[in-house]
Structures are given as structure tokens and as C-alpha cells.
Amino acid sequence: MQIRWRRYRRGRLNLTQAALVRAVLLVGAVSMLVPFAWMVCTALKDKHTMESEPDRWLPKMPSAAPAANWFVDYLSATTPDFQDLLLRDFDEADNRRPDRPTRQGQGSLALSVDFTRQGQLTRSIELRASELPDVPVSTLAFWLRGDGSGHRLRVAVHGDGFVYRAAEDLRAGFDGWKEVHCYFRPEQFDPLGREVVQLRRDPPGDAGYVNLATICRIELIVLPEPLWARAWAQWTYSFRKAWQSMPFGRFYLNSLFVSLAVTLGQVLTSALAAYAFARLRWPGRNKFFLAYLATMMIPAAVTIVPTFVLMKILGWFDTYRALILPALFSAYGTFMLRQFFLSVPTDLEDAARIDGCGKLRVWLHVILPLSKPALATLATFTFLASWGAFQWPLFATQSLHMKVLPIGLSAFQDKFSVEYNLLMAASLIVMVPTLLVFLFNQRFFTRGIQLSGMKE
């Protein structure tokens, strides 16, 4: 069918042209939504689904599992200098059975329970103090063979005058052998997606390294999990794991504070500079403006080393000042607001001066209220750029509590692997403020772009 474009009338399309235009728009919209849909579906998967069925879009709904058939092997401890000490290998005669799989050695400890007959199962692993070295340890680790049932495992470590209990039960939704790490020290984060149990002292006290010779017993409790809770845990696994793998709460506060401070500061400085370049008359104004615009041609990577050296000399390294102050000035923001200020009628400014307003009052009460579209557009651009900044915060910070969200996202990938489900879940969490800012300012966004280049 030949489309007769010559019959097009301004403001009116024939049926064939309208259908073609809508088809092109629909294809474009779908092509843009497919990557986002893949991102959401990947975030809804747990690690077991990512490993066993990587091509599956959505995870399966868990089936009813009235029993748990788990096995534990190779219990060890880690010293502060990262030396692993073997505590139990479960090679005793009563643990050597043909029906028991082993990770290492010839035996394993069975954690098998039928929840239709009993409510829970408790197994105690006794340790002899005389056989343990007198050294501090930061982590206990053991290998757990899950069956994909998704029931809960509760860990408790009993010692001489102290008890460490799991802050949250481990949901064993995986199938096969996994190493479980139990941390004594608080805020021990693991961005690689391993199975982690954070231990808390009961009653609360000084938490940190524990003397290995004082540990008497390790208690493992298998608890049932209802079907709806297992389904919810499976669909939210990546979000919970991503949030617990890094101090995302602190990263969120850092990014939010830095982005808001940079946005407010850059809008303020750009508005003042733009007002001086657009409405005030002073010698060399246009030349200074061209020189200021020329700084936009300097790559940001070129200024990193001088700025870093300056931050070190001033003593601002690894502080909020290093993250905020270098980003408070923008030649682009000044240019954008200057072009908009030129479109404001001078009659309004003259009327304000007749009423007794000075230069700052004219800027505050006349220019700024009429420039809300441009200000909102610049604020949106600035917030998005600051929220996603990675390179400069990477150089300007060192301690973990000063990191921002883009640096936290990079921790989910290393030289050998990428935890895609955790990375996509964390990316969705990071995306929420940017969507809210854009939705709030979208009514000013297009209007600001249209009017930024207009002149009187």
C-alpha cells in the first residue's frame, strides 16, 4: 500500500498515516520498556533462580514443603588475620552413613525434620575448650546443604557467660551446598551475595572478636515457614539481600544530603551569576561571560587531580565539604538561566525600580518568580547529575560511612562475577528519588527547555 504523504494537511492525518505513526510510537515505547522490565524481573529473582534458570523472566511460586532435609558439614572459624581453623568435620562414626551427602570428609550432620509431626528441630554441636586454641575469632562458618524448601535456620552460639543469637533467621531457599558465614562483629557487610548470619550478643554488651576457647556449644534450630511467607521471601530476596549487603541506609543519607546541597547551591550561584550577566551592565561583561562558558570545554577528568590536591591541602578530604563545594558552580546552569532571564520583559524590572527596589530585590521578587520553569529544569538536571555522580566521590572519600550510592552499586561486581539480581534490585532502590524528582518537576521541565533560548 502506497502512503500518499502529499495529501497531508497541517494538523490532520489520514487513517493510514495515523496508524503508522501510532505503530512507530508503540514500537519505540516497547523497545524502551523491555530493558526496564528485564531489570524488574531480574530484581525479583533469588540467587537460586539466577543460577538454575537464568533465562526465566519471573521466579516460580514455591510449592508446599512440609519437611526439611538439610545437612551440615565442615564447621570452621576465622581469626582477625583471616586464618581458617577447623572446628568439626563430622567424620564421627554415627555421622558416616551412605545416605548422607558430604562436602568434605566422610560424614555430615543431618538436619531432617517433618513439620507435620513436630514443630521444630534443634541440633547442638558441642565444642571442647581443651581442644580449641586460645585465639580471637570474628566469624564462624559452616557448609549447609539445602533442599530448596525455604524454611528457616536459627543459629545461636553459647559460651562462658555469653550467648550470641542470630539477628535474623536464615531462609534456606537454595538447593545444594552453600557456605554460611556467622559474623560476631556488628556491621559486617558482604556484597557478594553469600549466605550471612549477623550474630547479636544476648544480653547486649561489647560485641566484636570472641575468644574461641570460650565457645562451648553451637545450636542450630530448624523452623517451619508458611507458604505465603516463603513466596514473599523469595520475591523480595534480592531487595533484602542488597540492602543488608552494604550500609545502604547510610549511603542513601549521604547521597540525599549531598544532592540536595549541591542542587540548592548550584541553583543559587547560577541564578546570581546569570542575573549579573543578563541584567546588569558593567565593563567587560560579555567577554567574562564567554570566558566563563569556555570552561565548559575543559573535560572534568582533567580537573580531578588539581581538585583532589586542593582538598587534601585544605583538610577536606573524606568530608561532606569535598563532595559539595567543588560542584556548587556551573557554567551550564549560568548559561541556561541567563538565556531565560533575557526573555523577562525589562518593563517589569523598571517598574520595580520605580517602587524603590534595589538590584537584589529585583532579582528576588521579579526575576526569580518569573523564572520558575528554568529554575525547576536546572534543579532537575543538577539533582540527577549529583545523584548519579561516581568518579569524583570515588576519589574524594575513603571511609565506608562517607560513600554514596553509585559507589555502593559498584560493590556488587568484582573481577570474576556480577550479582545481577542484587545489582538490579539495588538499582531500583536507587532509582526511586530520581523518579520522584522528575515527576514533581515535569510540568516545568519541557516549558523550561522551550523558553531557555528565547529573548525579548
RAQUI-V65153 format. One record per residue. N is the residue number from 1. RES is the residue in one letter. SS is DSSP state (helix for helix, strand for strand, loop for the rest). PHI is phi in whole degrees, -180 to 180 (NA if undefined). Layout:
# RAQUI-V65153
n=<N:N>
res=<RES:RES>
ss=<SS:SS>
phi=<PHI:PHI>
This chain:
# RAQUI-V65153
n=<1:2:3:4:5:6:7:8:9:10:11:12:13:14:15:16:17:18:19:20:21:22:23:24:25:26:27:28:29:30:31:32:33:34:35:36:37:38:39:40:41:42:43:44:45:46:47:48:49:50:51:52:53:54:55:56:57:58:59:60:61:62:63:64:65:66:67:68:69:70:71:72:73:74:75:76:77:78:79:80:81:82:83:84:85:86:87:88:89:90:91:92:93:94:95:96:97:98:99:100:101:102:103:104:105:106:107:108:109:110:111:112:113:114:115:116:117:118:119:120:121:122:123:124:125:126:127:128:129:130:131:132:133:134:135:136:137:138:139:140:141:142:143:144:145:146:147:148:149:150:151:152:153:154:155:156:157:158:159:160:161:162:163:164:165:166:167:168:169:170:171:172:173:174:175:176:177:178:179:180:181:182:183:184:185:186:187:188:189:190:191:192:193:194:195:196:197:198:199:200:201:202:203:204:205:206:207:208:209:210:211:212:213:214:215:216:217:218:219:220:221:222:223:224:225:226:227:228:229:230:231:232:233:234:235:236:237:238:239:240:241:242:243:244:245:246:247:248:249:250:251:252:253:254:255:256:257:258:259:260:261:262:263:264:265:266:267:268:269:270:271:272:273:274:275:276:277:278:279:280:281:282:283:284:285:286:287:288:289:290:291:292:293:294:295:296:297:298:299:300:301:302:303:304:305:306:307:308:309:310:311:312:313:314:315:316:317:318:319:320:321:322:323:324:325:326:327:328:329:330:331:332:333:334:335:336:337:338:339:340:341:342:343:344:345:346:347:348:349:350:351:352:353:354:355:356:357:358:359:360:361:362:363:364:365:366:367:368:369:370:371:372:373:374:375:376:377:378:379:380:381:382:383:384:385:386:387:388:389:390:391:392:393:394:395:396:397:398:399:400:401:402:403:404:405:406:407:408:409:410:411:412:413:414:415:416:417:418:419:420:421:422:423:424:425:426:427:428:429:430:431:432:433:434:435:436:437:438:439:440:441:442:443:444:445:446:447:448:449:450:451:452:453:454:455:456>
res=<M:Q:I:R:W:R:R:Y:R:R:G:R:L:N:L:T:Q:A:A:L:V:R:A:V:L:L:V:G:A:V:S:M:L:V:P:F:A:W:M:V:C:T:A:L:K:D:K:H:T:M:E:S:E:P:D:R:W:L:P:K:M:P:S:A:A:P:A:A:N:W:F:V:D:Y:L:S:A:T:T:P:D:F:Q:D:L:L:L:R:D:F:D:E:A:D:N:R:R:P:D:R:P:T:R:Q:G:Q:G:S:L:A:L:S:V:D:F:T:R:Q:G:Q:L:T:R:S:I:E:L:R:A:S:E:L:P:D:V:P:V:S:T:L:A:F:W:L:R:G:D:G:S:G:H:R:L:R:V:A:V:H:G:D:G:F:V:Y:R:A:A:E:D:L:R:A:G:F:D:G:W:K:E:V:H:C:Y:F:R:P:E:Q:F:D:P:L:G:R:E:V:V:Q:L:R:R:D:P:P:G:D:A:G:Y:V:N:L:A:T:I:C:R:I:E:L:I:V:L:P:E:P:L:W:A:R:A:W:A:Q:W:T:Y:S:F:R:K:A:W:Q:S:M:P:F:G:R:F:Y:L:N:S:L:F:V:S:L:A:V:T:L:G:Q:V:L:T:S:A:L:A:A:Y:A:F:A:R:L:R:W:P:G:R:N:K:F:F:L:A:Y:L:A:T:M:M:I:P:A:A:V:T:I:V:P:T:F:V:L:M:K:I:L:G:W:F:D:T:Y:R:A:L:I:L:P:A:L:F:S:A:Y:G:T:F:M:L:R:Q:F:F:L:S:V:P:T:D:L:E:D:A:A:R:I:D:G:C:G:K:L:R:V:W:L:H:V:I:L:P:L:S:K:P:A:L:A:T:L:A:T:F:T:F:L:A:S:W:G:A:F:Q:W:P:L:F:A:T:Q:S:L:H:M:K:V:L:P:I:G:L:S:A:F:Q:D:K:F:S:V:E:Y:N:L:L:M:A:A:S:L:I:V:M:V:P:T:L:L:V:F:L:F:N:Q:R:F:F:T:R:G:I:Q:L:S:G:M:K:E>
ss=<loop:loop:loop:loop:helix:helix:helix:loop:strand:loop:loop:strand:loop:loop:helix:helix:helix:helix:helix:helix:helix:helix:helix:helix:helix:helix:helix:helix:helix:helix:helix:helix:helix:helix:helix:helix:helix:helix:helix:helix:helix:helix:helix:loop:loop:loop:helix:helix:helix:helix:helix:helix:loop:loop:loop:loop:loop:loop:loop:loop:loop:loop:loop:loop:loop:loop:strand:strand:strand:strand:strand:strand:strand:strand:strand:strand:strand:strand:strand:loop:loop:loop:loop:strand:strand:strand:strand:strand:loop:loop:loop:loop:helix:helix:helix:loop:loop:loop:loop:loop:loop:loop:loop:loop:loop:loop:loop:loop:strand:strand:strand:strand:strand:strand:loop:loop:loop:loop:loop:strand:strand:strand:strand:strand:strand:strand:loop:loop:helix:helix:helix:loop:loop:loop:loop:strand:strand:strand:strand:strand:strand:strand:strand:strand:strand:strand:strand:loop:loop:loop:loop:strand:strand:strand:strand:strand:strand:strand:strand:loop:loop:strand:strand:strand:strand:strand:loop:loop:loop:strand:strand:loop:loop:loop:strand:strand:strand:strand:strand:strand:strand:strand:strand:loop:loop:loop:loop:loop:loop:loop:loop:loop:loop:loop:strand:strand:strand:strand:strand:strand:strand:strand:loop:loop:loop:loop:loop:loop:loop:strand:strand:helix:helix:helix:strand:strand:strand:strand:strand:strand:strand:strand:strand:loop:loop:loop:helix:helix:helix:helix:helix:helix:helix:helix:helix:loop:helix:helix:helix:helix:helix:helix:helix:helix:helix:loop:loop:helix:helix:helix:helix:helix:helix:helix:helix:helix:helix:helix:helix:helix:helix:helix:helix:helix:helix:helix:helix:helix:helix:helix:helix:helix:helix:helix:helix:helix:helix:helix:loop:loop:loop:loop:loop:loop:helix:helix:helix:helix:helix:helix:helix:helix:helix:helix:helix:helix:helix:loop:loop:loop:loop:helix:helix:helix:helix:helix:helix:helix:helix:helix:helix:helix:helix:helix:loop:loop:loop:loop:loop:helix:helix:helix:helix:helix:helix:helix:helix:loop:loop:loop:helix:helix:helix:helix:helix:helix:helix:helix:helix:helix:helix:loop:loop:loop:loop:helix:helix:helix:helix:helix:helix:helix:helix:helix:loop:loop:loop:loop:helix:helix:helix:helix:helix:helix:helix:helix:helix:helix:helix:helix:loop:helix:helix:helix:helix:helix:helix:helix:helix:helix:helix:helix:helix:helix:helix:helix:helix:loop:loop:loop:helix:helix:helix:helix:helix:helix:loop:loop:loop:helix:helix:helix:loop:loop:helix:helix:helix:helix:helix:helix:loop:loop:strand:loop:loop:loop:loop:strand:loop:helix:helix:helix:helix:helix:helix:helix:helix:helix:helix:helix:helix:helix:helix:helix:helix:helix:helix:helix:helix:helix:helix:helix:helix:helix:helix:helix:helix:helix:helix:helix:helix:loop:loop:loop:loop:loop>
phi=<NA:-91:-90:-94:-72:-67:-83:-66:-111:-59:82:-144:-119:-76:-62:-65:-65:-64:-65:-65:-63:-67:-65:-63:-64:-66:-62:-63:-65:-65:-63:-79:-84:-61:-61:-67:-64:-63:-63:-66:-64:-65:-68:-84:-87:-94:-67:-64:-66:-64:-83:-90:-134:-66:-88:-79:-74:-120:-70:-71:-73:-65:-93:-64:-135:-77:-141:-128:-131:-112:-141:-119:-149:56:-86:-141:-132:-118:-85:-60:-94:63:-99:-89:-118:-76:-102:-146:-115:56:-97:-67:-61:-73:-99:-93:-138:-63:-87:-105:-71:-128:-88:-142:82:-121:-146:-156:-94:-84:-123:-112:-150:-107:-73:-74:-109:-142:-77:-162:-130:-123:-125:-113:-108:-83:-120:-96:-62:-67:-97:-104:-72:-88:-135:-78:-132:-110:-146:-109:-140:-150:-94:-121:-100:-90:-120:77:-75:82:-77:-102:-121:-110:-114:-139:-116:-104:-140:-74:84:-150:-139:-109:-116:-68:-66:-150:-66:-88:-93:-87:-89:-90:-124:111:-83:-138:-88:-104:-106:-112:-96:-84:-75:-74:56:-95:-105:-137:-80:-90:78:-77:-79:-127:-123:-90:-93:-124:-72:-130:-73:-57:-165:-69:-106:171:-75:-118:-70:-63:-69:-92:-82:-102:-152:-116:-110:-116:-121:-98:-121:-76:-128:-66:-63:-65:-70:-68:-65:-64:-65:-70:-76:-105:-58:-65:-68:-66:-67:-64:-68:-84:-72:-138:-74:-67:-61:-66:-60:-63:-64:-62:-64:-66:-66:-65:-65:-66:-65:-65:-64:-64:-67:-70:-64:-66:-66:-67:-66:-66:-65:-64:-65:-67:-78:-98:-115:-98:-110:-153:-61:75:-62:-67:-66:-64:-66:-64:-65:-67:-66:-64:-66:-69:-83:-83:-62:-63:-64:-70:-90:-66:-64:-60:-66:-63:-62:-64:-64:-67:-65:-77:77:-101:-62:64:-132:-66:-63:-68:-83:-102:-62:-63:-103:-80:-123:-143:-69:-65:-63:-65:-62:-63:-72:-61:-63:-73:-63:-65:-84:-76:-59:-72:-62:-66:-67:-64:-64:-68:-68:-63:-77:100:-80:-85:-64:-69:-69:-64:-62:-79:-102:-118:-69:-64:-60:-83:-112:-59:-60:-68:-64:-66:-65:-63:-62:-65:-60:-67:-63:-63:-66:-71:-65:-98:-66:-124:-66:-67:-59:-65:-82:-86:-126:-131:-75:-66:-76:-105:-71:-114:-62:-58:-70:-63:-63:-67:-73:-83:-137:-128:-70:-114:-154:-133:-86:-64:-66:-70:-65:-70:-65:-65:-65:-65:-64:-68:-74:-59:-62:-66:-65:-65:-64:-66:-65:-70:-102:-67:-68:-91:-64:-67:-67:-66:-68:-68:-96:-67:-100:-84:-126:-67>
